[in-house]
Amino acid sequence: MAFPSAARSAEATVTPPNEPRAPWRIWRWIVVLLVVGVLHWIAAQWVERHRATLNPSDDEHVPVQVALLKPERIERNPAAVPPAPAARPATRKPAASKPREHVLTAMQSAERAAMQAARAASDAAASAAAANAMPASSASSASGASANASANASANATAPQPAPGAKFSVPPSGDLQYDTFYNGVRNQPGTIHWTSSGERYEMVVSVPLPFVGTFVYSSHGRIDAFGLAPEQYVEKRGHRAEDISIFNRADRKIAFTRTPATLPLPDGAQDRFSMVMQLASLVRGDPTAYKPGVTRQFFVVDSDSGENWPVETIGDETIRTAQGYLETRHFKRLPRREGDQRRIDVWLAPSLGWLPARIVQTEPNGTQFELVWRGKLNADNGAGTDSPDGSANTSPSAAPPAAPEPAPPSPVDSTAPDDTSGNIKP
């Protein structure tokens, strides 16, 4: 016999659950997931905006600026003046000159030339006094020698002196090999093809990047009174179309294929990569002038604009390469405007002829592109640029100086004109 209370409990156990509550539970979990996703997104944005605070850079340790160097003319050799004929032909055979690389700077200062002229004048006066003390029979020959010496002294005194300006020595030609890194991850090797002569230069930078292809930057032009003078600068980023900047020196304007806007062309203007070799040429010409805190200003043209780049000397540093450690001098581009977070650092190595040993570009979001020298290091004789096959290039025209402050080679005349006019290559 069943009791009523037992029957009621059995009915309660078989009663189906309340169906309207199931959809409410589903929506509640959806809302929870949305809230968690929003909170994660907010946290990611906060971390991205405060990346600089979490990973502070070395901006606090940048030395105080002690000098600002603006673009200026480089020292040039004057036109050769034929010497006055000597009283007697020289019988000693001149020694053969050692082959040397082209150098645009006039290493003999005006003061030194004046001292030589004064020394020649004093020698002429001494020879005249000796002629007065000699017998009459030899007076005529002595007077002739004195006249020739006086003529040589006057010619040296009136000869055009080297134009003053910044010391400038173009790096030797070579195919430079670099290890490339993207946010610290090693990629395929990159190259810098550099060719220079007394009149022209060409630079092609190739940097492979994952997923986007190879970035190629090329710059070619001539060498004028202000150093490297680009005529065309080309950017090819992966599979995108080329962007070309044209330096029209006849009209003194800069044109772009990316935008119809034009810019006035100032003296000494550079593109993004010729600026590196312009800096290397200036440092090669006078390494002692670039002490920590010294800042040189460059007008640099990009694919659609141009602006002043203040590049400061940070100091001498030792960097690590795949082949060992390398002594370098660190240069850093300072912020171009308030809030500028993009930076470029360049390390030039004296043992490589002041060629770039490391280049790092840091984007505002923290992304880094890096090139690090991967050639051979010959610490005993100052490593030169390596040939494309990996063997050291020891030819006189390509061997860079072995010491951080190399003794300048003898100057040679440059045929590049002092004006800035020129044709544009297509």
C-alpha positions in Angstrom: 0.0 0.0 0.0 1.5 3.3 -1.1 1.5 6.3 1.2 0.6 9.7 -0.1 3.9 11.3 1.0 5.9 8.7 -0.9 3.9 9.3 -4.0 4.5 13.0 -3.9 8.3 12.5 -3.5 8.3 10.1 -6.5 6.5 12.7 -8.6 9.0 15.3 -7.6 12.0 13.2 -8.7 10.6 12.7 -12.2 9.6 16.3 -12.7 11.5 17.7 -15.7 13.9 20.6 -15.0 12.8 24.1 -15.4 13.4 24.7 -19.2 13.5 28.5 -19.2 16.6 28.6 -17.0 18.9 26.8 -19.5 19.1 29.7 -22.1 19.9 32.1 -19.3 22.9 30.1 -18.2 24.2 30.0 -21.8 24.0 33.8 -22.2 25.6 34.3 -18.8 28.7 32.3 -20.0 28.8 34.3 -23.2 28.8 37.5 -21.3 31.6 36.2 -19.1 33.7 35.3 -22.1 33.2 38.7 -23.7 34.2 40.5 -20.5 37.4 38.4 -20.2 38.3 39.1 -23.9 37.8 42.8 -23.4 40.0 42.8 -20.3 42.7 40.9 -22.1 42.6 43.4 -25.0 42.8 46.4 -22.6 45.8 44.7 -20.9 47.5 44.2 -24.2 47.0 47.8 -25.2 48.4 49.0 -21.9 51.5 46.8 -22.3 52.1 48.0 -25.9 51.8 51.7 -24.9 54.1 51.3 -21.9 56.7 49.1 -23.7 59.3 51.9 -23.3 58.7 52.0 -19.6 59.0 48.3 -19.2 62.1 48.1 -21.4 63.9 51.5 -20.9 66.4 52.5 -23.6 69.7 54.1 -23.0 68.5 57.6 -23.8 69.3 58.6 -20.2 72.9 57.9 -20.8 73.3 59.9 -24.0 76.1 62.4 -23.4 75.4 66.1 -23.4 75.8 67.7 -26.8 79.0 69.6 -27.0 79.0 70.7 -30.7 76.6 70.9 -33.6 78.2 70.4 -37.1 76.1 71.4 -40.0 76.8 70.4 -43.7 79.8 72.2 -45.0 82.2 72.0 -48.0 84.9 69.4 -47.9 88.5 70.2 -48.4 89.5 70.2 -52.1 92.9 70.1 -53.8 93.6 73.1 -56.0 94.5 72.8 -59.7 98.1 71.7 -60.1 100.5 74.6 -60.9 103.5 73.6 -63.1 106.7 74.3 -61.2 109.2 76.9 -62.5 112.1 75.4 -64.4 115.1 74.8 -62.2 118.5 76.1 -62.9 119.9 72.5 -63.4 117.9 69.4 -64.3 117.6 67.0 -61.4 119.8 64.0 -61.8 118.2 61.9 -59.0 115.5 59.5 -60.2 112.3 60.1 -58.2 111.2 57.2 -56.1 108.1 55.3 -57.3 105.0 56.3 -55.4 103.1 53.7 -53.6 99.6 53.0 -55.1 96.9 54.7 -53.0 93.2 54.9 -52.8 91.4 58.1 -53.9 91.1 60.8 -51.2 89.2 64.0 -51.6 90.5 65.9 -48.7 93.5 68.2 -49.0 95.6 67.0 -46.1 98.1 69.9 -46.4 96.7 72.9 -44.6 97.2 76.5 -45.7 99.4 77.2 -42.7 101.8 74.5 -43.6 102.0 75.8 -47.2 102.7 79.3 -45.9 105.6 77.9 -43.8 107.0 76.1 -46.8 106.8 79.4 -48.8 108.6 81.3 -46.0 111.3 78.6 -45.9 111.8 78.9 -49.6 112.1 82.7 -49.4 114.7 82.4 -46.6 116.7 79.9 -48.7 116.6 82.4 -51.6 117.9 85.2 -49.4 120.7 83.0 -48.0 121.7 82.1 -51.6 121.8 85.8 -52.5 124.0 86.6 -49.6 126.3 83.8 -50.5 126.5 85.2 -54.1 127.6 88.6 -52.8 130.4 87.0 -50.9 131.6 84.9 -53.9 134.2 86.1 -56.5 133.0 88.0 -59.6 133.6 84.9 -61.8 130.9 82.9 -60.0 128.7 85.9 -59.2 126.7 85.5 -62.4 125.9 81.8 -61.8 125.0 82.5 -58.2 122.7 85.4 -59.2 120.9 83.1 -61.6 120.4 80.5 -58.9 119.1 83.2 -56.6 116.7 84.4 -59.2 115.4 80.9 -59.8 115.0 80.4 -56.1 113.2 83.7 -55.7 110.9 82.8 -58.6 110.1 79.4 -57.0 109.3 81.1 -53.7 107.1 83.7 -55.3 105.3 80.9 -57.2 104.7 78.9 -54.1 103.5 82.0 -52.3 101.0 82.9 -55.0 99.9 79.4 -55.8 96.2 78.6 -54.9 95.9 77.0 -51.5 93.6 74.1 -50.6 90.1 75.2 -49.9 89.3 74.9 -46.2 86.5 72.6 -45.1 85.7 69.3 -43.5 88.1 66.4 -43.9 86.6 63.8 -46.2 87.8 60.3 -47.2 85.6 58.0 -49.2 85.6 54.4 -48.0 87.0 51.8 -50.4 84.8 49.8 -52.7 83.6 46.3 -51.7 80.7 43.9 -51.3 80.0 43.9 -47.5 78.3 40.9 -45.9 76.0 41.2 -42.8 74.0 39.0 -40.6 70.4 40.2 -40.5 68.0 40.0 -37.5 64.3 40.8 -37.2 63.4 41.3 -33.5 66.5 39.3 -32.5 65.7 36.4 -34.8 68.4 35.6 -37.4 67.4 35.7 -41.1 69.2 35.2 -44.3 72.4 37.3 -44.8 72.2 40.8 -46.1 74.6 42.7 -48.3 75.8 46.2 -49.0 77.3 46.7 -52.4 79.5 49.8 -52.3 81.4 51.2 -55.2 83.2 54.6 -55.1 85.7 56.5 -57.3 87.0 60.0 -57.4 83.8 61.2 -59.2 80.9 58.8 -58.6 79.5 56.3 -56.1 76.9 53.5 -56.0 75.3 51.8 -53.0 72.8 48.9 -53.0 71.5 47.5 -49.6 69.7 44.2 -49.7 67.9 43.0 -46.5 65.7 39.8 -46.6 62.8 39.8 -44.2 60.5 36.9 -43.4 57.0 36.8 -45.0 57.4 40.1 -46.8 60.3 39.4 -49.1 63.6 41.3 -49.6 63.9 45.0 -49.0 66.3 46.7 -51.5 67.5 50.2 -51.1 69.8 51.7 -53.8 71.5 55.1 -54.1 73.8 56.4 -56.8 75.2 59.7 -57.7 78.5 61.7 -57.8 80.9 63.3 -55.4 80.9 67.1 -55.3 82.1 69.9 -53.0 79.9 68.7 -50.2 80.7 65.0 -50.4 78.3 62.4 -51.6 75.7 63.9 -53.9 72.8 61.4 -54.6 71.1 61.6 -58.0 68.5 58.9 -57.4 67.3 57.0 -54.3 65.2 53.9 -54.9 63.2 51.9 -52.3 61.8 48.4 -53.2 60.0 46.9 -50.2 59.2 43.2 -50.9 56.6 42.9 -53.6 55.5 46.5 -53.6 56.3 48.9 -56.4 59.5 51.0 -56.3 59.5 54.4 -54.8 62.0 56.8 -56.3 63.4 60.1 -55.1 65.1 62.2 -57.7 67.7 64.9 -56.8 67.4 67.4 -59.7 70.6 69.5 -59.2 70.0 71.5 -62.3 66.7 72.9 -60.9 67.8 72.4 -57.3 64.7 70.5 -56.4 63.8 67.0 -55.1 61.0 65.1 -56.8 59.2 61.9 -55.8 57.3 59.2 -57.7 55.2 58.6 -54.6 53.8 62.1 -54.3 53.6 65.1 -56.6 55.1 67.3 -54.0 58.7 68.7 -54.4 61.3 70.0 -52.0 64.1 72.5 -52.4 67.5 70.7 -52.7 70.0 72.0 -50.1 73.8 71.5 -50.3 74.9 68.3 -48.8 71.5 66.6 -49.0 71.6 62.8 -48.5 69.2 59.9 -48.7 68.6 57.4 -45.9 71.5 55.1 -46.8 74.0 57.5 -48.4 73.9 59.3 -45.1 75.7 56.3 -43.5 78.5 56.5 -46.0 78.7 60.2 -45.8 79.2 59.9 -42.1 81.8 57.2 -42.6 83.7 59.4 -45.1 83.7 62.3 -42.6 84.9 60.2 -39.7 87.6 58.6 -41.9 88.8 62.0 -42.8 89.1 63.2 -39.2 88.4 60.6 -36.5 89.5 62.9 -33.7 86.8 65.4 -34.5 84.0 63.0 -33.5 84.2 62.8 -29.7 81.3 61.8 -27.5 78.6 64.5 -27.6 79.6 65.9 -31.0 76.5 66.1 -33.2 76.5 66.5 -37.0 73.3 67.5 -38.8 72.3 65.9 -42.2 69.4 66.8 -44.4 68.0 63.3 -45.3 65.5 62.5 -48.0 63.0 59.6 -47.7 60.7 58.2 -50.3 58.2 61.1 -50.0 59.8 63.8 -47.7 63.0 65.3 -46.3 64.1 66.5 -42.9 67.1 67.3 -40.7 68.7 64.3 -38.9 70.8 65.2 -35.9 73.4 62.3 -35.5 75.3 62.3 -32.2 78.5 60.6 -31.4 77.8 58.3 -28.4 81.4 56.9 -27.9 83.7 53.9 -28.5 82.1 50.6 -27.9 82.9 46.9 -28.4 80.3 44.9 -30.3 80.1 41.1 -30.8 80.0 39.6 -34.3 79.9 36.0 -35.6 83.7 36.1 -36.0 84.5 37.8 -32.7 84.6 41.1 -31.0 85.1 44.4 -32.8 86.0 47.9 -31.6 83.6 50.5 -33.0 82.4 54.1 -32.6 78.7 54.4 -31.9 76.5 57.1 -33.6 72.8 57.6 -32.8 70.2 59.7 -34.6 68.5 61.9 -32.0 64.7 62.5 -32.0 63.8 64.7 -34.9 60.8 66.2 -33.2 58.9 65.9 -29.9 57.5 62.5 -29.5 59.7 60.9 -32.1 60.3 57.3 -31.1 61.9 55.9 -34.2 65.7 55.7 -33.8 68.6 54.6 -35.9 72.0 53.5 -34.5 75.2 53.1 -36.5 78.5 51.5 -35.3 81.6 52.3 -37.5 84.7 50.2 -37.1 88.2 51.7 -37.5 89.7 48.3 -38.3 87.3 48.1 -41.3 88.2 51.5 -42.7 85.4 53.1 -40.7 82.8 51.0 -42.7 79.6 50.3 -40.8 79.9 47.2 -38.6 76.4 47.3 -37.2 73.2 49.2 -38.1 70.0 49.0 -36.0 66.6 50.6 -36.8 64.0 50.6 -34.0 60.4 51.3 -34.8 58.0 53.1 -32.5 56.3 49.8 -31.6 59.6 48.2 -30.6 60.3 46.3 -33.8 64.0 46.1 -34.6 65.8 45.5 -37.9 69.5 44.8 -37.4 72.6 44.3 -39.6 75.8 42.9 -38.0 79.2 42.5 -39.8 79.9 38.9 -40.7 83.3 39.2 -42.5 86.7 38.1 -41.3 88.4 40.0 -38.5 92.2 40.4 -38.8 93.1 42.1 -35.5 96.8 41.9 -36.2 96.8 44.1 -39.3 93.4 45.8 -39.3 90.9 43.7 -41.2 90.0 45.0 -44.6 86.8 44.5 -46.5 86.3 40.9 -47.5 85.8 40.0 -51.1 82.6 38.3 -52.1 84.1 34.9 -51.9 85.1 35.4 -48.3 88.8 36.0 -48.8 90.3 39.2 -47.4 90.8 41.9 -50.0 94.3 43.3 -49.6 94.6 45.4 -52.8 95.9 48.9 -52.2 92.8 50.5 -53.5 90.5 48.6 -51.1 92.6 48.2 -47.9 91.3 50.5 -45.2 93.5 51.9 -42.5 94.5 49.6 -39.7 94.4 52.1 -36.8 91.5 54.1 -35.4 93.4 57.3 -36.2 95.1 56.5 -39.5 97.8 58.7 -41.0 96.2 60.3 -44.1 97.6 59.2 -47.5 98.9 61.7 -49.9 96.1 63.6 -51.6 95.3 63.3 -55.2 93.5 65.8 -57.4 89.8 65.3 -57.9 88.2 66.3 -61.1 84.7 66.7 -59.6 83.5 70.3 -60.1 82.9 72.5 -57.1 79.4 73.4 -58.2 76.3 71.2 -57.7 75.0 71.0 -61.2 74.7 67.6 -62.9 72.5 65.4 -65.0 70.0 63.0 -63.7 70.2 59.4 -64.6 67.0 57.8 -65.8 
